């Protein structure tokens, strides 16, 4: 697509759950993001966004509809998050804690880095006993 001199070329990208939607338009210089979206086919392709647009950005940086576009800008439309990332991390951490506590017969959690069989625990106990006896353990 070739634009005439006073026009700029703008690209749109939206990753719908089932497909990727892309469009390019030639618009007058000085066009804002909101004006470009109004001239695009986005609302016709995705009627669920008729009353509101999703979050928008240009090349991965969040922006508002008032931002003035420059030649070859890519307007990205972001879907709403299905899961809260923080809640997902908490759930995974809880699952890891459960797996670690289940790895020991007495139910005490294993230390990170120690093998499930307890290898390495012997060296820790030896170092702790040596400290109690007044000897300085040699750490390798």
C-alpha positions in Angstrom: 0.0 0.0 0.0 1.5 3.3 -1.1 0.3 6.6 0.4 0.5 10.0 -1.1 2.9 12.6 0.3 0.7 14.4 2.9 -0.7 11.0 4.1 0.8 8.5 6.6 0.5 4.7 6.6 -0.9 3.2 9.8 -1.1 -0.5 10.8 -3.5 -2.1 13.2 -3.1 -5.4 15.0 -5.4 -7.3 17.3 -5.0 -10.9 18.5 -8.5 -12.2 18.8 -8.9 -15.6 20.6 -9.4 -17.4 17.2 -7.5 -15.3 14.7 -5.1 -12.4 14.2 -6.7 -9.2 12.7 -4.5 -6.8 10.8 -5.3 -3.8 8.7 -3.3 -0.9 7.1 -4.7 2.5 6.2 -3.5 5.7 4.6 -4.6 8.6 6.7 -3.9 12.4 6.7 -0.9 13.5 8.7 -1.9 14.6 12.2 -4.5 11.9 12.7 -4.9 10.7 16.3 -5.3 7.1 17.5 -9.0 7.6 18.2 -9.6 9.0 14.7 -7.7 6.2 13.1 -9.7 3.6 15.0 -12.9 5.2 13.9 -11.9 4.9 10.3 -10.7 1.3 10.6 -12.9 -1.9 10.2 -12.2 -2.9 13.8 -15.7 -2.3 15.2 -17.3 -4.0 12.2 -15.0 -7.0 12.6 -15.4 -7.1 16.4 -18.9 -5.8 17.3 -18.4 -6.6 21.0 -16.2 -3.5 21.2 -18.8 -1.2 19.7 -19.4 0.8 22.9 -15.8 0.8 24.2 -12.3 0.1 22.7 -9.9 -2.2 24.4 -6.6 -1.0 25.8 -4.4 0.4 23.0 -0.7 0.9 22.5 1.8 1.7 19.8 4.6 -0.9 19.4 4.0 -2.2 22.9 3.8 1.2 24.7 0.4 2.1 26.2 -1.2 5.3 24.8 -4.4 7.2 24.8 -6.7 8.0 21.9 -5.3 11.6 21.7 -1.8 10.5 20.6 -0.9 11.9 17.2 0.3 9.2 14.8 3.4 9.2 12.7 4.2 7.2 9.5 4.3 3.4 10.0 2.9 3.4 13.5 1.3 0.1 14.5 -1.7 0.5 16.7 -2.1 -2.6 18.9 -5.4 -3.4 20.5 -5.1 -5.5 23.7 -7.6 -8.0 24.8 -8.7 -7.9 28.5 -6.9 -10.4 30.7 -8.8 -13.6 31.4 -6.8 -14.3 34.6 -5.2 -11.9 37.0 -1.4 -12.5 36.7 -0.8 -11.9 40.4 -3.4 -14.4 41.4 -2.0 -17.0 39.0 1.5 -16.6 40.5 0.0 -17.1 44.0 -1.8 -20.2 42.9 1.4 -21.7 41.4 3.4 -20.8 44.5 0.8 -22.6 46.7 1.0 -25.7 44.4 4.8 -25.7 44.7 4.6 -25.5 48.5 2.2 -28.5 48.5 4.5 -30.5 46.3 7.5 -29.8 48.5 5.7 -30.7 51.7 4.5 -33.9 50.1 8.1 -34.8 49.1 9.1 -35.5 52.8 7.5 -38.3 54.8 7.3 -36.1 57.9 5.6 -33.3 56.0 8.3 -30.7 56.6 9.2 -28.8 53.4 12.4 -29.5 51.6 14.9 -26.7 51.1 15.2 -25.4 47.6 18.3 -26.9 46.0 18.2 -30.0 48.1 17.2 -33.2 46.4 14.0 -35.0 47.4 16.0 -37.9 48.8 17.6 -35.5 51.3 21.1 -35.6 49.7 23.0 -32.6 51.0 21.3 -32.7 54.4 24.1 -34.8 55.8 26.7 -32.0 55.0 24.5 -29.4 56.6 24.0 -31.5 59.8 27.8 -32.1 59.9 28.5 -28.4 59.6 25.9 -27.6 62.3 27.4 -30.2 64.7 30.9 -28.9 64.1 29.8 -25.4 65.0 28.2 -26.7 68.2 31.5 -28.5 69.1 33.4 -25.2 68.8 35.2 -26.3 65.6 35.1 -24.1 62.5 33.6 -26.1 59.6 35.4 -26.0 56.3 32.9 -25.0 53.6 33.7 -26.2 50.2 
